[in-house]
Amino acid sequence: MDYSLIAQRLGQQLRQRRLNRGLTQVALASLACLTRQKVIAIEKGDLSVGMMAYARVLAALDAELTVVHAVIPTLDAIHGVFD
């Protein structure tokens, strides 16, 4: 699996958790001792963001990182995408 896709998925999950907790990017940045721009980069899955920034955001969201087997969609699952 492409590592950029993994970073994008992680960013999407962190964004969704932030929204579920009712936090703005500014509020999360403050809790994580980061800039809003860094939070934006994390949520976009920017590959230049260091692990420490991800760890700060995870901690601020009372979350942790778990390694699971990557799921790649099958041809049947994406059949209708190109119709």
DSSP file (Angstrom, degrees, kcal/mol; ACC not computed):
  #  RESIDUE AA STRUCTURE BP1 BP2  ACC     N-H-->O    O-->H-N    N-H-->O    O-->H-N    TCO  KAPPA ALPHA  PHI   PSI    X-CA   Y-CA   Z-CA
    1    1 A M              0   0    0      0, 0.0     2,-0.3     0, 0.0    71,-0.0   0.000 360.0 360.0 360.0 144.3    0.0    0.0    0.0
    2    2 A D    >>  -     0   0    0      1,-0.1     4,-1.4     2,-0.0     3,-0.7  -0.491 360.0-140.4 -69.4 128.3    1.2    3.5   -0.8
    3    3 A Y  H 3> S+     0   0    0     -2,-0.3     4,-2.0     1,-0.2    -1,-0.1   0.783 100.6  60.5 -64.6 -26.6    2.5    5.3    2.3
    4    4 A S  H 3> S+     0   0    0      1,-0.2     4,-2.1     2,-0.2    -1,-0.2   0.866 102.6  52.2 -68.7 -33.6    0.9    8.6    1.2
    5    5 A L  H <> S+     0   0    0     -3,-0.7     4,-2.5     2,-0.2    -2,-0.2   0.890 107.5  52.2 -66.4 -38.8   -2.5    6.9    1.3
    6    6 A I  H  X S+     0   0    0     -4,-1.4     4,-2.3     2,-0.2    -2,-0.2   0.922 109.9  48.5 -62.1 -44.0   -1.8    5.7    4.9
    7    7 A A  H  X S+     0   0    0     -4,-2.0     4,-2.4     1,-0.2    -2,-0.2   0.887 111.2  50.7 -63.7 -39.1   -0.9    9.3    5.9
    8    8 A Q  H  X S+     0   0    0     -4,-2.1     4,-2.4     2,-0.2    -2,-0.2   0.912 110.1  49.2 -64.9 -42.1   -4.1   10.6    4.3
    9    9 A R  H  X S+     0   0    0     -4,-2.5     4,-2.3     2,-0.2    -2,-0.2   0.908 111.0  49.6 -64.1 -41.6   -6.3    8.0    6.1
   10   10 A L  H  X S+     0   0    0     -4,-2.3     4,-2.5     1,-0.2     5,-0.2   0.930 110.8  50.2 -62.6 -44.8   -4.7    8.8    9.4
   11   11 A G  H  X S+     0   0    0     -4,-2.4     4,-2.4     1,-0.2    -2,-0.2   0.900 110.3  49.9 -59.4 -42.1   -5.3   12.6    8.8
   12   12 A Q  H  X S+     0   0    0     -4,-2.4     4,-2.5     2,-0.2    -1,-0.2   0.898 110.9  49.3 -64.2 -40.8   -8.9   11.9    8.0
   13   13 A Q  H  X S+     0   0    0     -4,-2.3     4,-2.2     2,-0.2    -2,-0.2   0.900 111.8  48.1 -66.3 -40.2   -9.4    9.8   11.1
   14   14 A L  H  X S+     0   0    0     -4,-2.5     4,-2.4     2,-0.2    -2,-0.2   0.904 111.6  50.5 -67.3 -40.3   -7.8   12.5   13.3
   15   15 A R  H  X S+     0   0    0     -4,-2.4     4,-2.6    -5,-0.2    -2,-0.2   0.936 110.8  49.0 -61.0 -46.1  -10.0   15.2   11.7
   16   16 A Q  H  X S+     0   0    0     -4,-2.5     4,-2.6     1,-0.2    -2,-0.2   0.895 111.0  49.6 -62.6 -39.8  -13.1   13.1   12.3
   17   17 A R  H  X S+     0   0    0     -4,-2.2     4,-1.5     2,-0.2    -1,-0.2   0.903 110.4  51.1 -64.9 -40.6  -12.2   12.6   15.9
   18   18 A R  H  <>S+     0   0    0     -4,-2.4     5,-2.3     1,-0.2     4,-0.3   0.941 112.5  45.7 -60.1 -47.5  -11.5   16.3   16.3
   19   19 A L  H ><5S+     0   0    0     -4,-2.6     3,-1.5     1,-0.2    -2,-0.2   0.899 109.1  55.2 -63.9 -41.2  -14.9   17.1   14.9
   20   20 A N  H 3<5S+     0   0    0     -4,-2.6    -1,-0.2     1,-0.3    -2,-0.2   0.814 107.8  50.3 -61.6 -29.8  -16.6   14.5   17.0
   21   21 A R  T 3<5S-     0   0    0     -4,-1.5    -1,-0.3    -3,-0.3    -2,-0.2   0.469 116.3-117.4 -87.1  -1.8  -15.2   16.1   20.1
   22   22 A G  T < 5 +     0   0    0     -3,-1.5     2,-0.3    -4,-0.3    -3,-0.2   0.770  64.1 146.6  74.6  26.6  -16.5   19.5   18.9
   23   23 A L      < -     0   0    0     -5,-2.3    -1,-0.2    -6,-0.2     2,-0.2  -0.748  41.6-140.4 -99.2 142.6  -13.0   21.0   18.6
   24   24 A T     >  -     0   0    0     -2,-0.3     4,-2.4     1,-0.1     5,-0.2  -0.472  32.7-107.0 -83.6 167.7  -11.8   23.6   16.1
   25   25 A Q  H  > S+     0   0    0      1,-0.2     4,-2.5     2,-0.2     5,-0.2   0.877 123.0  52.8 -62.6 -36.3   -8.4   23.3   14.5
   26   26 A V  H  > S+     0   0    0      2,-0.2     4,-2.2     1,-0.2    -1,-0.2   0.922 109.2  47.9 -64.7 -44.6   -7.3   26.3   16.7
   27   27 A A  H  > S+     0   0    0      2,-0.2     4,-2.3     1,-0.2    -2,-0.2   0.915 113.4  47.3 -64.2 -42.9   -8.5   24.6   19.9
   28   28 A L  H  X S+     0   0    0     -4,-2.4     4,-2.4     1,-0.2    -1,-0.2   0.915 110.1  53.0 -64.6 -42.0   -6.8   21.3   19.0
   29   29 A A  H  X>S+     0   0    0     -4,-2.5     5,-2.9     1,-0.2     4,-0.6   0.905 109.7  49.2 -58.7 -41.8   -3.6   23.1   18.1
   30   30 A S  H ><5S+     0   0    0     -4,-2.2     3,-0.8     1,-0.2    -1,-0.2   0.925 111.8  47.7 -64.3 -45.2   -3.7   24.8   21.5
   31   31 A L  H 3<5S+     0   0    0     -4,-2.3    -1,-0.2     1,-0.2    -2,-0.2   0.856 117.2  43.0 -63.2 -34.8   -4.2   21.5   23.3
   32   32 A A  H 3<5S-     0   0    0     -4,-2.4    -1,-0.2    -5,-0.2    -2,-0.2   0.428 109.4-121.4 -92.1   0.4   -1.4   19.9   21.4
   33   33 A C  T <<5S+     0   0    0     -3,-0.8     2,-0.3    -4,-0.6    -3,-0.2   0.921  74.3 117.6  56.5  46.1    1.0   22.8   21.7
   34   34 A L      < -     0   0    0     -5,-2.9    -1,-0.2    -6,-0.1     2,-0.2  -0.795  69.2 -96.8-129.1 172.4    1.2   23.1   17.9
   35   35 A T     >  -     0   0    0     -2,-0.3     4,-1.7     1,-0.1     3,-0.2  -0.555  31.0-117.5 -86.0 159.3    0.2   25.7   15.3
   36   36 A R  H  > S+     0   0    0      1,-0.2     4,-2.6     2,-0.2     5,-0.2   0.879 116.9  59.3 -61.4 -36.8   -3.1   25.6   13.4
   37   37 A Q  H  > S+     0   0    0      1,-0.2     4,-2.2     2,-0.2    -1,-0.2   0.864 103.5  50.9 -61.0 -35.9   -1.0   25.2   10.2
   38   38 A K  H  > S+     0   0    0     -3,-0.2     4,-2.4     2,-0.2    -1,-0.2   0.896 109.2  50.3 -68.9 -39.7    0.5   22.0   11.7
   39   39 A V  H  X S+     0   0    0     -4,-1.7     4,-2.6     2,-0.2    -2,-0.2   0.914 110.0  50.9 -63.1 -42.4   -2.9   20.6   12.5
   40   40 A I  H  X S+     0   0    0     -4,-2.6     4,-1.5     1,-0.2    -2,-0.2   0.928 110.2  49.5 -59.3 -45.6   -4.1   21.4    9.0
   41   41 A A  H  X>S+     0   0    0     -4,-2.2     5,-2.7     1,-0.2     4,-0.7   0.900 111.0  49.7 -61.9 -41.8   -1.0   19.6    7.6
   42   42 A I  H ><5S+     0   0    0     -4,-2.4     3,-1.1     1,-0.2    -1,-0.2   0.930 109.8  50.2 -62.9 -46.0   -1.7   16.6    9.8
   43   43 A E  H 3<5S+     0   0    0     -4,-2.6    -1,-0.2     1,-0.3    -2,-0.2   0.768 110.1  51.4 -66.5 -24.9   -5.3   16.4    8.7
   44   44 A K  H 3<5S-     0   0    0     -4,-1.5    -1,-0.3    -5,-0.2    -2,-0.2   0.602 115.3-116.9 -83.3 -12.7   -4.2   16.6    5.1
   45   45 A G  T <<5 -     0   0    0     -3,-1.1   -37,-0.2    -4,-0.7    -3,-0.2   0.799  42.3-173.5  79.6  29.8   -1.8   13.7    5.6
   46   46 A D    > < -     0   0    0     -5,-2.7     3,-1.3     1,-0.2    -1,-0.2  -0.397  19.1-148.2 -60.9 124.1    1.2   15.9    4.8
   47   47 A L  T 3  S+     0   0    0      1,-0.2    -1,-0.2    -2,-0.2    -5,-0.0   0.590  90.3  68.3 -74.2 -10.1    4.3   13.6    4.7
   48   48 A S  T 3  S+     0   0    0     -7,-0.1     2,-0.3     2,-0.1    -1,-0.2   0.576  75.3 104.4 -85.0  -8.0    6.6   16.3    6.0
   49   49 A V  S <  S-     0   0    0     -3,-1.3     2,-0.1    -8,-0.1   -11,-0.0  -0.572  71.9-126.0 -77.2 132.5    5.0   16.3    9.4
   50   50 A G    >>  -     0   0    0     -2,-0.3     4,-1.5     1,-0.1     3,-0.5  -0.306  17.3-112.2 -77.6 160.9    7.1   14.6   12.1
   51   51 A M  H 3> S+     0   0    0      1,-0.2     4,-2.7     2,-0.2     5,-0.2   0.812 113.3  63.9 -61.8 -32.5    5.9   11.8   14.4
   52   52 A M  H 3> S+     0   0    0      1,-0.2     4,-2.3     2,-0.2    -1,-0.2   0.900 101.8  50.0 -61.3 -40.0    6.1   14.1   17.4
   53   53 A A  H <> S+     0   0    0     -3,-0.5     4,-2.1     2,-0.2    -1,-0.2   0.922 111.3  48.5 -64.9 -43.3    3.4   16.3   16.0
   54   54 A Y  H  X S+     0   0    0     -4,-1.5     4,-2.8     1,-0.2    -2,-0.2   0.918 110.8  51.9 -60.7 -42.2    1.2   13.3   15.3
   55   55 A A  H  X S+     0   0    0     -4,-2.7     4,-2.4     1,-0.2    -2,-0.2   0.888 108.5  50.8 -62.4 -39.6    1.8   12.1   18.9
   56   56 A R  H  X S+     0   0    0     -4,-2.3     4,-2.3     2,-0.2    -1,-0.2   0.912 111.9  46.6 -64.7 -42.0    0.8   15.5   20.3
   57   57 A V  H  X S+     0   0    0     -4,-2.1     4,-1.7     2,-0.2    -2,-0.2   0.926 111.9  50.8 -66.7 -44.3   -2.4   15.5   18.4
   58   58 A L  H  <>S+     0   0    0     -4,-2.8     5,-2.9     1,-0.2    -2,-0.2   0.928 112.2  47.1 -58.2 -45.3   -3.2   11.9   19.4
   59   59 A A  H ><5S+     0   0    0     -4,-2.4     3,-1.6     1,-0.2    -1,-0.2   0.905 109.8  52.8 -63.5 -42.2   -2.6   12.7   23.0
   60   60 A A  H 3<5S+     0   0    0     -4,-2.3    -1,-0.2     1,-0.3    -2,-0.2   0.798 111.4  47.3 -64.4 -27.7   -4.7   15.9   22.8
   61   61 A L  T 3<5S-     0   0    0     -4,-1.7    -1,-0.3    -3,-0.2    -2,-0.2   0.295 114.1-118.2 -94.2   9.2   -7.5   13.8   21.4
   62   62 A D  T < 5S+     0   0    0     -3,-1.6     2,-0.3     1,-0.2    -3,-0.2   0.921  75.3 123.8  52.1  47.4   -7.1   11.1   24.1
   63   63 A A      < -     0   0    0     -5,-2.9     2,-0.3    -6,-0.1    -1,-0.2  -0.825  47.1-153.3-130.0 167.1   -6.3    8.6   21.3
   64   64 A E        -     0   0    0     -2,-0.3     2,-0.4    -3,-0.1    -9,-0.0  -0.954  26.0-105.4-139.1 161.3   -3.5    6.3   20.5
   65   65 A L        -     0   0    0     -2,-0.3     2,-0.4     2,-0.0   -10,-0.0  -0.731  32.3-170.0 -90.0 131.1   -2.2    4.8   17.3
   66   66 A T        -     0   0    0     -2,-0.4     2,-0.6     2,-0.0    -2,-0.0  -0.978  18.1-134.1-122.3 134.9   -2.9    1.2   16.6
   67   67 A V        +     0   0    0     -2,-0.4     2,-0.3     3,-0.0    -2,-0.0  -0.780  34.4 166.9 -90.9 123.5   -1.3   -0.8   13.8
   68   68 A V        -     0   0    0     -2,-0.6     2,-0.2     3,-0.0     3,-0.0  -0.882  45.2 -82.4-130.5 162.6   -3.8   -2.9   11.8
   69   69 A H        -     0   0    0     -2,-0.3     2,-0.1     1,-0.1     0, 0.0  -0.460  53.5-112.6 -64.7 131.8   -3.7   -4.8    8.5
   70   70 A A        -     0   0    0     -2,-0.2     2,-0.6     1,-0.1    -1,-0.1  -0.440  24.4-142.4 -70.0 138.2   -4.3   -2.3    5.6
   71   71 A V        -     0   0    0     -2,-0.1    -1,-0.1    -3,-0.0    -3,-0.0  -0.909  14.0-168.4-106.0 118.9   -7.5   -2.8    3.7
   72   72 A I        -     0   0    0     -2,-0.6    -2,-0.0   -71,-0.0     0, 0.0  -0.915  29.3-112.7-105.7 129.3   -7.3   -2.3    0.0
   73   73 A P        -     0   0    0      0, 0.0     2,-0.1     0, 0.0    -1,-0.0  -0.278  30.0-127.7 -62.2 144.8  -10.7   -2.1   -1.8
   74   74 A T     >  -     0   0    0      1,-0.1     4,-1.4     0, 0.0     3,-0.1  -0.392  24.4-106.1 -83.8 167.4  -11.4   -4.9   -4.2
   75   75 A L  T  4 S+     0   0    0      1,-0.2     4,-0.4     2,-0.2     3,-0.1   0.867 122.7  55.1 -61.2 -36.1  -12.5   -4.4   -7.8
   76   76 A D  T >4 S+     0   0    0      1,-0.2     3,-0.7     2,-0.2     4,-0.3   0.876 104.8  53.4 -63.5 -37.0  -16.0   -5.4   -6.9
   77   77 A A  T 34 S+     0   0    0      1,-0.2    -1,-0.2    -3,-0.1    -2,-0.2   0.812 118.0  34.7 -69.3 -30.8  -16.1   -2.7   -4.2
   78   78 A I  T >X S+     0   0    0     -4,-1.4     3,-1.6     1,-0.1     4,-0.5   0.251  83.4 114.4-107.6  12.7  -15.0    0.1   -6.6
   79   79 A H  G X4 S+     0   0    0     -3,-0.7     3,-0.7    -4,-0.4    -1,-0.1   0.875  78.5  45.1 -51.2 -47.6  -16.9   -1.3   -9.7
   80   80 A G  G >4 S+     0   0    0     -4,-0.3     3,-1.0     1,-0.2    -1,-0.3   0.529  89.9  87.0 -79.1  -5.8  -19.4    1.6   -9.9
   81   81 A V  G <4 S+     0   0    0     -3,-1.6    -1,-0.2     1,-0.2    -2,-0.2   0.858  94.2  39.4 -63.8 -36.7  -16.8    4.4   -9.5
   82   82 A F  G <<        0   0    0     -3,-0.7    -1,-0.2    -4,-0.5    -2,-0.1   0.280 360.0 360.0-101.4  11.4  -15.8    4.6  -13.1
   83   83 A D    <         0   0    0     -3,-1.0    -1,-0.2    -4,-0.1    -2,-0.1   0.471 360.0 360.0 -77.8 360.0  -19.3    4.2  -14.6
